């Protein structure tokens, strides 16, 4: 899996099937799905907040 494919895998967490994707990634990386989702939220939250502020301005 190259770097672009990895990004696409994590980008799939934005979709409606994020739990299924988190389970797939967790199995792939030897982690728990909750760890994947928590890391995603830690990374995504600041970006989403910035986008929300930009949309309000």
Secondary structure, DSSP 4 states (H G I P E B T S, - for coil): --HHHHHHHHHGGGSTTHHHHHHHHHHHHT--HHHHHHHHHHHHHHHHHHHHHHHH-
